[in-house]
Amino acid sequence: LRKGAVISDGTNEYVVMNKGEAAFSKAGKKEKKIIIPATIKVGGKKLKVTAIANKAFYNSGVTSVSIGNNIKSIGTKAFYNCKKLKSITIKTTKLTSKSIGSKAFKGVSQKATIKVPGSKMNTYKKLLRKKGLGKKAYLKKK
């Protein structure tokens, strides 16, 4: 597995980054509910999924996304213009202002519900709003 190699789990695509790490790069065309796992298995090797690539869900019709424990960064315009995206579950506690790209959540449904780890509620609320999440979106502890 070389750096930059594109791998698929049947529906979704990932790009190999560093040793033992991969980035979620593209959702399957007809997928509505996406679960970004903490790890994926490729050819007998386990890779940690540590990032969501730029424009991974750009203009997609996805309705629900679950973000795994190992995600450290979310790319620019990752969820841009996902008007049907109404449910986001964030399991990771590793996100920071620098690790989320600009406009990452711009255009997500105004009625979206975002579940975040209890310990990161206030931090993530400010962070997600700064990165484009609408003021009407509802954040709650999971």
ZIUR-V918201 format. One record per backbone hydrogen bond with DSSP energy under -0.5 kcal/mol. CO is the residue of the C=O (numbers start at 1). NH is the residue of the N-H. E is the energy in kcal/mol with one decimal. If there is no record, write none. Layout:
CO;NH;E + CO;NH;E
This chain:
2;5;-2.0 + 5;7;-0.5 + 5;16;-2.7 + 7;14;-3.2 + 12;9;-2.0 + 13;25;-2.6 + 13;26;-1.6 + 14;7;-3.0 + 15;23;-2.6 + 16;4;-3.2 + 18;21;-2.0 + 20;48;-3.1 + 21;17;-2.4 + 22;50;-2.1 + 22;51;-0.9 + 23;15;-2.5 + 24;53;-3.1 + 26;13;-3.1 + 28;31;-1.0 + 32;34;-0.6 + 32;63;-2.9 + 32;64;-2.1 + 34;36;-0.5 + 34;66;-2.1 + 35;37;-0.9 + 36;68;-1.0 + 38;49;-2.5 + 40;42;-0.5 + 40;47;-3.1 + 42;45;-2.4 + 45;42;-3.2 + 47;40;-2.5 + 48;22;-2.7 + 48;50;-0.9 + 50;72;-3.3 + 50;73;-1.3 + 51;24;-2.8 + 52;75;-2.5 + 53;56;-1.5 + 55;58;-0.6 + 56;27;-1.0 + 57;60;-2.5 + 63;86;-2.1 + 63;87;-1.2 + 64;34;-3.1 + 65;89;-2.5 + 66;36;-3.2 + 66;68;-0.6 + 67;91;-2.4 + 68;71;-1.0 + 73;52;-1.9 + 74;101;-3.0 + 75;78;-1.5 + 76;55;-1.8 + 77;80;-0.9 + 78;57;-2.5 + 79;82;-1.4 + 80;59;-2.5 + 81;83;-1.4 + 82;85;-1.4 + 82;109;-1.1 + 84;86;-0.8 + 85;109;-0.7 + 86;113;-2.5 + 87;65;-2.6 + 88;90;-0.5 + 88;115;-2.9 + 89;67;-3.6 + 89;91;-0.6 + 96;100;-0.7 + 97;100;-0.6 + 99;74;-2.5 + 99;101;-0.5 + 101;104;-1.3 + 102;77;-1.6 + 103;106;-0.9 + 104;79;-2.4 + 105;108;-1.4 + 106;81;-2.4 + 109;112;-1.5 + 112;138;-2.8 + 113;88;-2.5 + 113;115;-0.5 + 114;116;-0.5 + 114;140;-2.7 + 115;90;-3.2 + 116;142;-2.0 + 117;120;-1.7 + 118;121;-1.2 + 120;124;-3.1 + 121;125;-2.1 + 122;126;-1.8 + 123;127;-2.3 + 124;128;-3.2 + 125;129;-1.7 + 126;130;-2.2 + 127;131;-1.3 + 128;133;-2.5 + 129;132;-1.5 + 131;105;-2.4 + 132;107;-0.5 + 134;137;-0.8 + 137;139;-0.5 + 138;114;-3.1 + 140;116;-2.4
